Amino acid sequence: MSRALEPAEPVFSEDGIPYSPRYDDVYHSTAGGLEQARHVFLGGNGLPGNWARREQFVIVETGFGQGLNFLATWQAWRDDPQRCRRLHFVSIEKHPFTRDGLARLHAALGDLLPLAAQLQAQWPDALPGLHRLSFEDGAITLTLAFGDIETMLPRLALGADGFYLDGFSPSRNADMWSDSVFRGLGRLARMGATLATY
């Protein structure tokens, strides 16, 4: 039987920003998590333009956190009439939030609340391994790889079109920014893949 991972706790800084005591770092900038997701990760990967009229587009993320990058990407996909037919979002997370923790963090998401509620409804227990969630009648797949990145990366067999590197700062979480992690990500990259980080 798999041992549960240590979940993240929904803690807030004095500025009201989700904060990780484990890594002594915030989950996003003071400008807001959704704005950061749209500007840094979607914009940095040329989305939605780069998935236009494609059959499939695959994104690999390091650090799911509260899921704002996924939710912003899902919303951009829904709003884009030229979107890819299928979107596969793969995210590695060592310390996932619980369903209740996510609900607390998502409470102020406004127009993204319906998507957040769908994510929370399917949210798995914090057990190590791969967890596959399906949305939009199967057009969007979210694969959550719960566990240490060095363990989970070799288990992924896919071709990535875009990368979101979002695992706290290197000074706070060096394991997410190691040479072996970058080699593992490089192994997954398709020709022409893009990468963005803060």
Secondary structure, 3 states (H helix, E strand, C coil): CCCCCCCECCEECCCCCEEECCCCEECCCCCCHHHHHHHHHHHHCCCCHHHCCCCEEEEEEECCCCCHHHHHHHHHHHHCCCCCCEEEEEEEECCCECHHHHHHHHCCCHHHHHHHHHHHHHCCCCCCEEEEEEEHHHCEEEEEEECCHHHHHHHCCCCEEEEEECCCCCCCCHHHHCHHHHHHHHHHEEEEEEEEEC
